[in-house]
Amino acid sequence: MHRTTRTTAVLLFVAWAVDYIDRQVINLALPSIGETFGLTHGERGLLLSAFFVTYALTQIPGGLIAGRFGGVRMIGVALVLWSVFTGLTAVAWSFAALLVLRCLFGVAQGLFPAAAIDTLSRRSVPEQRLTANGWIQSSNAVGGLLAAVLGGLLLAHSDWRVMFAVISVLGLLVLAAIRRWMPAPLPAERTGPPLERTGRAASALLRSPAIWGFAVMFFAYDTVVWGLNSWSASYLMEERGLRVGDAGLVSLGPTLLAAVTAVVGGRLSDRFEGRPRLIVVPAMCAAAVLLIRLPLTTSLTGFVVVATLISAVIGLCYMPCFSVPLRSLPPGLTGAASGIVLFGGQLAGIVVPTLFGHIVDAASYRAAFWSLALGPVLAVAAVLCVPQTSSRFLARLRAVVSDTLTKEDDTDASAAPHSA
């Protein structure tokens, strides 16, 4: 990779890792928060989902704003805001206050993902973009691991309020590093061929069934990810009797392997020139089988082994959810496109944690884990419908642009006064 791409990837890797630390430490603190405020499992799930409501709603506007004002600037805004709201969580005085703070935290973090993709797109060539993004997105697993380790250590020696106060400092440190070392963008001619009528393309993306098909894929992917990430720690503590620190440490294998397979998935996507079907179909079929097996394990070792395998095969599917749009579009549009795809994924974050908690209350953890198998089924159905290559994706997008222009021309013609 070009040195500019490598440096950008390293800085964004660190920023994404801190993003996930700040976001996921609440999963470990959830039992303690529940005891502090006397919350049911359904209310705890609502607390997790509150973040995703505003996080999801910010994705598309965040992508459009990043395309207009620049990804680096919006990354700075996001880092400052989410650090502030993480710190304020430490002083929450009620369940309602926590809900409000989690919503505001979701807005702040919702500005970041599309801005990060826009930043990398301006500093990478299309042929290496998915590989670079794969390295960056492996930080999600690393961030989850660090959240488990740091959160477990802090909760073991203090309470959840101290944990949030300490974690809030990390985002400001990352902002200082980005301001110091982020390189200038590559020349525009190296970052991708422009679309005709690019001014129409952003609005066309919002109306393109192709891009929404990738959003459905990411919804299906995140159904599994957020279901497991949000509730595995609580399950291990409540059903298997693990201490909070140990419940965090058992995520070591799954998170590390997910980091590796995210990189592999990005590299394979570049090698396959997109074609997400080649990765998603076999990986999601394997994930469905493993999710049925997970709650049937009779030992802690068995649970960790199966969870690790699920993380591995699911990790392969991360970059395929973005592969064709990111390889096809110029930097000015990758933020908007990724915002749409990310919006689809975050809808799973709204629905799944709360639904999982209600299923636990109404039935059992076993039934809740089994419900996650619907995610792989939906992913396979979606990937069979989306365009598999850049040429087919762009052809569908141009068709939307052309159809829009034709309708506008017809409207203008009908509105024009007739000559005498």
C-alpha positions as CSV (number, residue, x, y, z in Angstrom):
1,M,0.0,0.0,0.0
2,H,0.9,3.6,-0.5
3,R,2.5,5.2,2.7
4,T,-0.4,7.6,2.9
5,T,-2.9,4.7,2.9
6,R,-0.9,2.8,5.6
7,T,-0.7,5.8,7.9
8,T,-4.3,6.6,7.5
9,A,-5.2,2.9,8.2
10,V,-3.2,2.9,11.4
11,L,-4.8,6.1,12.7
12,L,-8.3,5.0,11.8
13,F,-7.6,1.5,13.4
14,V,-6.9,3.2,16.7
15,A,-9.9,5.5,16.4
16,W,-12.2,2.6,15.7
17,A,-10.8,0.6,18.6
18,V,-11.6,3.5,21.0
19,D,-15.0,3.8,19.4
20,Y,-15.7,0.2,20.3
21,I,-14.2,0.4,23.8
22,D,-16.4,3.4,24.6
23,R,-19.4,1.6,23.1
24,Q,-19.1,-1.8,24.5
25,V,-17.9,-1.3,28.1
26,I,-21.6,-0.9,29.0
27,N,-22.1,-4.6,28.2
28,L,-19.9,-5.6,31.1
29,A,-21.3,-3.0,33.4
30,L,-24.9,-3.9,32.5
31,P,-25.5,-6.3,35.5
32,S,-24.1,-3.6,37.9
33,I,-26.2,-0.9,36.3
34,G,-29.2,-3.1,36.5
35,E,-28.6,-3.6,40.2
36,T,-28.1,0.1,40.8
37,F,-31.4,1.1,39.2
38,G,-33.4,-2.1,39.7
39,L,-33.8,-2.9,36.0
40,T,-35.3,-6.0,34.3
41,H,-33.6,-7.7,31.4
42,G,-36.0,-6.0,29.0
43,E,-35.1,-2.6,30.5
44,R,-31.4,-3.4,30.3
45,G,-31.9,-4.4,26.6
46,L,-33.7,-1.0,26.0
47,L,-30.7,0.8,27.5
48,L,-28.5,-0.9,24.9
49,S,-30.9,-0.3,22.1
50,A,-31.3,3.4,22.9
51,F,-27.8,4.0,21.6
52,F,-28.5,2.3,18.3
53,V,-31.7,4.3,17.7
54,T,-29.8,7.6,17.3
55,Y,-26.7,5.9,16.0
56,A,-28.7,4.4,13.2
57,L,-30.5,7.6,12.4
58,T,-27.2,9.5,12.2
59,Q,-25.6,7.2,9.6
60,I,-27.1,8.6,6.4
61,P,-26.9,12.3,7.4
62,G,-23.4,11.6,8.7
63,G,-22.3,10.2,5.3
64,L,-23.7,13.2,3.5
65,I,-22.1,15.7,5.9
66,A,-18.7,13.9,5.6
67,G,-18.9,14.1,1.8
68,R,-19.5,17.8,2.0
69,F,-17.3,19.0,4.8
70,G,-14.6,16.3,4.8
71,G,-14.1,13.1,6.8
72,V,-11.2,14.3,8.9
73,R,-13.2,17.3,10.2
74,M,-16.2,15.2,11.1
75,I,-14.0,12.6,12.9
76,G,-12.7,15.4,15.1
77,V,-16.3,16.5,16.0
78,A,-17.3,12.9,16.7
79,L,-14.4,12.2,19.0
80,V,-14.9,15.3,21.1
81,L,-18.7,14.7,21.5
82,W,-18.6,11.0,22.3
83,S,-15.8,11.5,24.9
84,V,-18.0,14.1,26.6
85,F,-21.1,11.9,26.7
86,T,-19.0,8.9,27.9
87,G,-17.8,11.0,30.8
88,L,-21.3,12.3,31.6
89,T,-22.5,8.7,31.8
90,A,-20.5,8.4,35.0
91,V,-22.8,10.9,36.8
92,A,-26.1,9.5,35.5
93,W,-28.6,9.7,38.4
94,S,-31.5,7.6,37.0
95,F,-32.5,5.1,34.3
96,A,-34.1,8.0,32.3
97,A,-30.9,10.0,32.5
98,L,-28.9,7.0,31.2
99,L,-31.3,6.6,28.3
100,V,-30.9,10.2,27.3
101,L,-27.1,10.1,27.6
102,R,-27.0,6.9,25.5
103,C,-29.1,8.5,22.8
104,L,-26.7,11.5,22.7
105,F,-23.7,9.2,22.7
106,G,-25.3,7.4,19.7
107,V,-25.6,10.7,17.8
108,A,-21.9,11.5,18.5
109,Q,-20.6,8.1,17.4
110,G,-23.0,8.0,14.5
111,L,-21.0,10.8,12.8
112,F,-17.8,8.7,12.8
113,P,-18.2,5.6,10.6
114,A,-19.0,7.2,7.3
115,A,-16.4,10.0,8.0
116,A,-13.8,7.3,8.6
117,I,-14.6,5.6,5.3
118,D,-14.6,8.9,3.5
119,T,-11.2,9.7,5.0
120,L,-9.7,6.4,3.8
121,S,-11.3,6.6,0.4
122,R,-9.5,9.9,-0.3
123,R,-6.2,8.3,0.7
124,S,-6.4,4.9,-1.1
125,V,-6.8,3.5,-4.6
126,P,-10.0,1.4,-5.3
127,E,-8.0,-1.9,-5.8
128,Q,-6.6,-1.7,-2.2
129,R,-9.6,-0.1,-0.5
130,L,-11.2,-3.2,0.9
131,T,-7.9,-4.7,2.1
132,A,-7.2,-1.4,3.9
133,N,-10.7,-1.3,5.3
134,G,-10.4,-4.9,6.4
135,W,-7.3,-4.0,8.5
136,I,-9.2,-1.0,10.0
137,Q,-12.3,-3.0,10.7
138,S,-10.3,-5.6,12.5
139,S,-10.1,-3.0,15.2
140,N,-13.7,-3.7,16.1
141,A,-12.7,-7.0,17.5
142,V,-9.6,-5.5,19.1
143,G,-11.7,-2.7,20.6
144,G,-14.2,-5.3,21.9
145,L,-11.3,-7.2,23.5
146,L,-9.8,-4.1,25.1
147,A,-13.3,-3.1,26.3
148,A,-13.6,-6.5,28.0
149,V,-10.1,-6.3,29.6
150,L,-10.2,-2.7,30.6
151,G,-13.8,-2.8,31.7
152,G,-13.2,-6.0,33.6
153,L,-10.2,-4.6,35.4
154,L,-11.9,-1.3,36.3
155,L,-15.1,-3.0,37.5
156,A,-13.1,-5.4,39.6
157,H,-11.4,-2.5,41.5
158,S,-14.1,0.2,41.4
159,D,-17.7,0.7,40.2
160,W,-19.2,1.3,36.8
161,R,-19.2,5.1,37.3
162,V,-15.4,5.2,37.7
163,M,-15.0,3.0,34.6
164,F,-16.9,5.4,32.3
165,A,-15.0,8.4,33.7
166,V,-11.6,6.7,32.9
167,I,-12.7,5.5,29.5
168,S,-13.8,8.9,28.4
169,V,-10.2,10.2,28.1
170,L,-9.3,7.8,25.3
171,G,-11.1,9.6,22.5
172,L,-9.4,12.9,23.2
173,L,-6.0,11.2,23.0
174,V,-6.9,9.7,19.6
175,L,-8.0,13.1,18.4
176,A,-4.6,14.6,19.2
177,A,-2.9,11.8,17.2
178,I,-5.1,12.3,14.2
179,R,-4.5,16.1,14.2
180,R,-0.8,15.4,14.4
181,W,-0.2,12.6,11.9
182,M,-3.1,12.3,9.4
183,P,-1.6,12.7,5.9
184,A,-3.0,14.7,3.0
185,P,-5.3,13.0,0.5
186,L,-4.0,11.3,-2.7
187,P,-4.6,13.1,-6.0
188,A,-8.2,12.7,-7.2
189,E,-7.2,10.9,-10.3
190,R,-5.9,8.0,-8.2
191,T,-8.8,7.5,-5.9
192,G,-11.4,6.3,-8.5
193,P,-13.1,7.2,-11.7
194,P,-15.9,9.9,-11.3
195,L,-19.5,9.0,-12.1
196,E,-21.3,11.1,-14.7
197,R,-23.5,13.7,-13.1
198,T,-22.0,13.2,-9.6
199,G,-24.3,15.9,-8.3
200,R,-27.2,13.5,-8.9
201,A,-25.4,10.4,-7.7
202,A,-25.8,11.0,-3.9
203,S,-29.5,11.4,-4.1
204,A,-29.7,8.4,-6.5
205,L,-28.0,6.3,-3.9
206,L,-30.8,6.8,-1.5
207,R,-33.3,5.5,-4.1
208,S,-31.1,2.6,-5.4
209,P,-32.4,-0.8,-4.5
210,A,-28.9,-2.1,-5.0
211,I,-27.4,-0.1,-2.1
212,W,-30.3,-1.0,0.2
213,G,-29.7,-4.6,-0.6
214,F,-26.2,-4.2,0.9
215,A,-27.8,-2.5,3.9
216,V,-30.0,-5.5,4.4
217,M,-26.9,-7.7,4.3
218,F,-25.3,-5.6,7.1
219,F,-28.5,-5.8,9.1
220,A,-28.3,-9.5,9.0
221,Y,-24.6,-9.5,9.9
222,D,-25.2,-7.2,12.9
223,T,-28.1,-9.3,14.1
224,V,-25.5,-11.9,15.1
225,V,-22.8,-9.5,16.2
226,W,-24.9,-7.4,18.5
227,G,-26.9,-10.3,19.8
228,L,-23.7,-12.0,21.0
229,N,-21.8,-8.9,22.0
230,S,-24.6,-7.5,24.0
231,W,-25.7,-10.5,26.0
232,S,-22.9,-13.1,26.1
233,A,-21.3,-11.5,29.2
234,S,-24.6,-11.4,31.1
235,Y,-25.3,-15.0,30.0
236,L,-22.0,-16.3,31.3
237,M,-22.4,-14.4,34.6
238,E,-26.0,-15.3,35.2
239,E,-26.2,-18.9,33.8
240,R,-22.6,-20.1,34.1
241,G,-21.6,-18.3,37.3
242,L,-18.6,-16.4,36.0
243,R,-17.2,-13.4,37.7
244,V,-17.3,-10.1,35.8
245,G,-13.6,-10.1,35.0
246,D,-13.6,-13.7,33.8
247,A,-16.7,-13.1,31.7
248,G,-14.7,-10.4,29.8
249,L,-11.6,-12.6,29.4
250,V,-13.4,-15.5,27.8
251,S,-14.1,-13.2,24.8
252,L,-10.3,-13.2,24.0
253,G,-10.5,-16.1,21.5
254,P,-13.6,-14.9,19.6
255,T,-12.5,-11.3,19.3
256,L,-8.9,-12.1,18.2
257,L,-10.1,-14.5,15.5
258,A,-12.8,-12.1,14.4
259,A,-10.0,-9.5,13.9
260,V,-8.0,-11.9,11.7
261,T,-11.0,-12.9,9.6
262,A,-12.1,-9.3,9.1
263,V,-8.7,-8.7,7.4
264,V,-9.0,-11.9,5.4
265,G,-12.5,-11.0,4.3
266,G,-11.3,-7.6,3.0
267,R,-8.4,-9.2,1.2
268,L,-10.6,-11.8,-0.4
269,S,-13.1,-9.2,-1.4
270,D,-10.4,-7.3,-3.3
271,R,-9.1,-10.5,-4.9
272,F,-12.6,-11.5,-6.0
273,E,-13.2,-7.9,-7.3
274,G,-16.2,-7.7,-5.0
275,R,-18.5,-10.8,-5.6
276,P,-19.7,-11.0,-2.0
277,R,-21.7,-14.1,-2.7
278,L,-18.5,-16.2,-2.8
279,I,-17.8,-15.4,0.9
280,V,-21.2,-14.7,2.4
281,V,-23.1,-17.8,1.4
282,P,-20.8,-20.4,2.9
283,A,-19.8,-18.4,5.9
284,M,-23.4,-17.6,6.9
285,C,-24.6,-21.1,6.4
286,A,-21.9,-22.2,8.8
287,A,-22.8,-19.5,11.3
288,A,-26.5,-20.6,11.3
289,V,-25.5,-24.1,12.3
290,L,-23.1,-22.9,15.0
291,L,-25.7,-20.6,16.5
292,I,-28.1,-23.5,17.0
293,R,-25.3,-25.4,18.7
294,L,-24.1,-22.6,21.0
295,P,-26.7,-22.7,23.8
296,L,-26.6,-26.5,23.7
297,T,-23.0,-26.7,24.9
298,T,-22.6,-28.2,28.4
299,S,-19.3,-26.7,29.4
300,L,-17.7,-23.3,29.4
301,T,-15.0,-24.6,27.1
302,G,-17.5,-25.8,24.6
303,F,-19.3,-22.4,24.7
304,V,-16.1,-20.5,24.1
305,V,-15.1,-22.8,21.2
306,V,-18.4,-22.5,19.4
307,A,-18.6,-18.7,20.0
308,T,-15.0,-18.4,18.6
309,L,-16.0,-20.3,15.4
310,I,-19.1,-18.1,15.0
311,S,-16.9,-14.9,15.4
312,A,-14.5,-16.3,12.8
313,V,-17.1,-17.0,10.1
314,I,-19.1,-13.9,10.8
315,G,-15.9,-11.8,10.6
316,L,-15.4,-12.9,7.0
317,C,-18.7,-11.3,6.1
318,Y,-18.0,-7.8,7.3
319,M,-16.2,-6.3,4.3
320,P,-18.4,-8.1,1.7
321,C,-21.3,-6.0,3.0
322,F,-19.4,-3.0,1.7
323,S,-17.3,-4.5,-1.1
324,V,-19.0,-3.6,-4.3
325,P,-20.0,0.0,-3.3
326,L,-16.6,0.9,-1.9
327,R,-14.8,-0.5,-5.0
328,S,-17.2,1.3,-7.4
329,L,-17.7,4.8,-6.1
330,P,-15.4,7.8,-6.0
331,P,-14.5,9.3,-2.5
332,G,-17.2,12.0,-2.6
333,L,-19.8,9.2,-2.6
334,T,-18.3,6.5,-0.4
335,G,-19.4,8.3,2.7
336,A,-23.0,8.5,1.6
337,A,-23.0,4.9,0.4
338,S,-21.4,3.5,3.6
339,G,-23.8,5.6,5.7
340,I,-26.7,3.8,4.0
341,V,-25.2,0.4,4.6
342,L,-24.3,1.2,8.2
343,F,-27.8,2.4,8.8
344,G,-29.1,-1.0,7.9
345,G,-26.7,-2.6,10.3
346,Q,-27.5,-0.4,13.1
347,L,-31.2,-1.1,12.8
348,A,-30.2,-4.5,14.1
349,G,-28.6,-2.8,17.1
350,I,-32.0,-1.2,17.8
351,V,-34.0,-4.3,17.5
352,V,-31.8,-7.2,18.6
353,P,-30.6,-6.3,22.1
354,T,-34.1,-5.4,23.4
355,L,-35.7,-8.4,21.6
356,F,-33.1,-10.7,23.0
357,G,-33.7,-9.5,26.5
358,H,-37.5,-9.9,26.2
359,I,-37.0,-13.4,24.8
360,V,-34.9,-14.2,27.9
361,D,-37.6,-12.9,30.2
362,A,-40.4,-14.7,28.3
363,A,-38.6,-18.0,27.5
364,S,-34.9,-18.6,28.1
365,Y,-31.4,-17.7,27.0
366,R,-31.4,-20.8,24.7
367,A,-34.4,-19.5,22.8
368,A,-32.8,-16.1,22.5
369,F,-29.6,-17.5,21.1
370,W,-31.5,-19.6,18.6
371,S,-33.4,-16.5,17.4
372,L,-30.1,-15.1,16.2
373,A,-29.9,-17.8,13.5
374,L,-32.5,-15.7,11.5
375,G,-29.6,-13.3,10.7
376,P,-27.6,-15.7,8.5
377,V,-30.8,-16.8,6.7
378,L,-31.5,-13.2,5.8
379,A,-27.9,-12.5,4.8
380,V,-27.9,-15.4,2.3
381,A,-31.2,-14.2,0.8
382,A,-29.9,-10.6,0.4
383,V,-26.5,-11.5,-1.1
384,L,-28.2,-13.5,-3.8
385,C,-30.1,-10.3,-4.9
386,V,-27.4,-7.6,-4.9
387,P,-25.1,-6.9,-7.9
388,Q,-21.8,-8.8,-7.6
389,T,-19.4,-6.5,-9.5
390,S,-18.7,-2.8,-9.9
391,S,-19.9,-2.7,-13.5
392,R,-23.3,-4.1,-12.6
393,F,-23.6,-1.9,-9.5
394,L,-22.8,1.2,-11.5
395,A,-25.1,0.2,-14.3
396,R,-28.0,0.0,-11.8
397,L,-27.0,3.3,-10.2
398,R,-26.8,5.1,-13.5
399,A,-30.2,3.7,-14.4
400,V,-31.6,5.3,-11.3
401,V,-29.9,8.6,-12.2
402,S,-31.2,8.4,-15.8
403,D,-34.7,7.6,-14.7
404,T,-34.7,10.6,-12.3
405,L,-33.5,12.9,-15.0
406,T,-36.1,11.6,-17.4
407,K,-38.9,12.2,-14.9
408,E,-37.6,15.7,-14.1
409,D,-37.4,16.5,-17.9
410,D,-41.0,15.3,-18.3
411,T,-42.1,17.4,-15.3
412,D,-40.4,20.5,-16.7
413,A,-41.8,20.0,-20.1
414,S,-45.4,19.6,-18.8
415,A,-45.0,22.7,-16.6
416,A,-43.6,24.9,-19.4
417,P,-46.1,27.3,-21.0
418,H,-47.2,26.2,-24.5
419,S,-46.2,28.5,-27.4
420,A,-49.0,30.3,-29.2
